[in-house]
Amino acid sequence: MKAILLVTHSTMCEGVKASCEMIIGQKENLYTCSLTEEGVDNFRVHLAAIIEKLEKEYKEVIIVTDIPNATPYNECYRYILSHKDSHLCLISGMNLAMVIELGMMSSLDMEMKQLVDQVIETGKISICSL
């Protein structure tokens, strides 16, 4: 099973997690980390602690951030660069459809790249205009 870590500004990740679990049920492998007013230094320490914990418990960790190239994304990217031997994947541009797909598919014995590609496609096609 793969861990899913939602990383966002403020409490968006907690809301997305709650909405996802309302739809597909509670997911024991779904975690959150929020950038709050406590600042980037505290966030960096908290993020590293969560990722290290997840790496011990899970074979792979998929990190999903809200906005590309913003602080949550940049800190995740920095962590991944400094831990090149880890089994981490970073996706950005979070939406609920992506997280639901991850929640449903993360327990399958599927290559991480294949899962990530499918999740990104789900995220794209879930955006529409009437």
VENLIN-V110518 format. One record per pair of residues at least 12 apart in sequence whose ideal C-beta (glycine too) atoms are under 10 Angstrom apart, sorted by the first residue. I is the first residue (numbers start at 0). J is the second residue. Records with the same first field share a line. If there is no record, write none. Layout:
BEGIN
I->J + J
END
This chain:
BEGIN
0->26 + 27 + 28 + 56 + 57 + 58 + 59 + 105 + 106 + 107 + 108
1->28 + 53 + 57 + 58 + 59 + 60 + 61 + 86 + 88 + 101 + 104 + 105 + 106 + 107 + 109 + 111 + 114 + 115
2->27 + 28 + 29 + 30 + 49 + 50 + 52 + 53 + 54 + 56 + 57 + 58 + 59 + 60 + 61 + 62 + 86 + 87 + 105
3->16 + 19 + 26 + 28 + 29 + 30 + 31 + 53 + 57 + 59 + 60 + 61 + 62 + 63 + 90 + 97 + 98 + 101 + 102 + 104 + 105 + 118
4->28 + 29 + 30 + 31 + 32 + 46 + 49 + 50 + 53 + 57 + 60 + 61 + 62 + 63 + 64 + 75 + 87 + 89
5->19 + 29 + 30 + 31 + 32 + 33 + 61 + 62 + 63 + 64 + 65 + 71 + 93 + 97 + 98 + 101
6->30 + 31 + 32 + 33 + 34 + 42 + 46 + 49 + 50 + 62 + 63 + 64 + 65 + 70 + 71 + 72 + 74 + 75 + 89 + 91 + 93
7->31 + 32 + 33 + 34 + 63 + 64 + 65 + 66 + 69 + 71 + 72 + 93
8->33 + 34 + 35 + 64 + 65 + 66 + 69 + 70 + 71
9->33 + 34 + 35 + 36 + 65
10->31 + 33 + 34 + 35
11->31 + 33 + 34 + 64 + 65 + 66 + 71 + 93
12->29 + 30 + 31 + 32 + 33 + 34 + 63 + 64 + 65 + 71 + 93 + 98
13->31 + 32 + 33
14->31 + 95
15->29 + 31 + 63 + 65 + 93 + 94 + 95 + 97 + 98 + 99
16->29 + 30 + 31 + 95 + 98 + 102
17->31
18->95 + 98 + 99
19->95 + 96 + 97 + 98 + 99 + 100 + 101 + 102 + 103
20->98 + 99 + 102
22->95 + 98 + 99 + 102 + 103
23->98 + 99 + 100 + 102 + 103
24->102 + 103
25->102
26->98 + 99 + 101 + 102 + 103 + 105 + 106
27->106
28->53 + 56 + 57 + 60 + 61 + 101 + 102 + 105 + 106
29->98 + 101 + 102 + 105
30->49 + 50 + 52 + 53 + 57 + 60 + 62
31->49
32->45 + 46 + 47 + 48 + 49 + 50 + 62 + 64 + 71 + 74 + 75
33->45 + 46 + 71
34->46 + 64 + 65 + 69 + 70 + 71 + 74
39->70 + 71 + 73 + 74
42->70 + 71 + 74
43->70 + 74 + 77 + 78
45->74
46->62 + 71 + 74 + 75 + 77 + 78
47->74 + 77 + 78 + 81 + 82
49->62
50->62 + 75 + 78 + 79 + 82 + 85 + 87
51->78 + 82 + 85
53->87
54->82 + 85 + 86 + 87
57->86 + 105
58->86 + 111
59->85 + 86 + 87 + 88 + 105 + 110 + 111 + 114
60->79 + 85 + 86 + 87 + 88 + 89 + 111
61->86 + 87 + 88 + 89 + 90 + 101 + 105 + 111 + 114 + 115 + 118
62->75 + 76 + 78 + 79 + 87 + 88 + 89 + 90 + 91
63->75 + 88 + 89 + 90 + 91 + 92 + 93 + 94 + 97 + 98 + 101 + 115 + 118 + 122
64->76 + 89 + 90 + 91 + 92 + 93
65->91 + 92 + 93 + 94
66->91 + 92 + 93
67->89 + 90 + 91 + 92
68->91
69->91
71->91 + 93
72->89 + 90 + 91 + 92
75->87 + 89 + 90 + 91
76->89 + 91
86->111
87->111
88->111 + 112 + 114 + 115 + 118
89->115
90->115 + 118 + 119 + 122
91->119
92->119 + 122 + 123 + 126
93->122
94->121 + 122 + 123 + 125 + 126
95->122 + 125
96->118 + 121 + 122 + 123 + 124 + 125 + 126
97->115 + 117 + 118 + 119 + 120 + 121 + 122 + 123 + 125
98->118 + 121 + 122
99->118 + 121 + 125
100->114 + 117 + 118 + 119 + 120 + 121 + 122 + 125
101->114 + 115 + 117 + 118 + 121 + 122
104->117 + 118 + 121
105->118
END
